[in-house]
Amino acid sequence: MTNMIKEIKLKADDISCTGCIEDMEIILRDQDGILEAKINYADDIIDIKYDSDVIERPAVIHTARRVANISKIIWEQ
């Protein structure tokens, strides 16, 4: 297997709990294959880096939807 690190930025609808952001990031990072998760409260952006050999893109989005209401994909690589 090759190591395929990918990144996806998601727009969430109204992240309303600043105190919950750390917990949300932990939940995302606890998913096998998600290497890094950062949430920008001011912009409602979730930035996730993941290993596509371990987790597929739909599973990454599904995991993000567990912590926030995702309105669209902004960018991915």
N, C-alpha and C positions, 0 to 999 in steps of 0.2 A: 504494500500500500504506500502511496505517496502522501506526504503531509500537505493537505490542502487547507490552508488557513484562509477563511473568507470573512468578510465584514458586511453587516447590514445595518442600515439606519432606519428606524421606524418612527413615524409620527404617532403619538398617542393623543387621545382626546382628554384634555384637562386633567393632568396629574395634580390632584388636589392636596396631597399629604406630603409635606416636605420631610416629616419625620419618618415616613415609610420608605423613602427612596433607598436607604441602605438595606432594609429588609428585602425590597424588591430586587436589588442587585444581587444579593446573596441567593435568593431563590433562582434567579437566572443562572448564576455561576454554579449552582449545585447540580444543574442538569449536565449529564455526561456530554462532553464535546463542546460545551460553551466555555471558552477560555477567558473571556473578559466581557463585562457588562457595565456600562456607564449610563446613568440617566441624568439628563439635563432638565431640571425642574422648570426653569424659566421658559425654555423652548418646547417642552413636552417631547423631547427627542430621546429615544433609546438606541444606544450604539452597542452592537454586539459583535464580538469576534468569535468565530467558531471553527472547529476542525470538521470539514465536510466528510472526512473519512470515518468520523465517529457519529455525527448527527447530520441529518438531511435538513435542507432549508425549510420545508414545511413544518418539521418538528421544532425548529428554532422559533418560527413565527407562532406556532401553537403555544410554546412555552412563554413567549412574550405576552400572549393574550391571557395567560393565567394571572399576570400581574397588572395589566393595563388594557384599556380599550384602544386597540390599534386601528388608526384610521387609514393609514397608507404606508407604503414603502417609499422612503425618500431617495435612498441610494443603496447600491450593493456592488460588491466587488468580489 
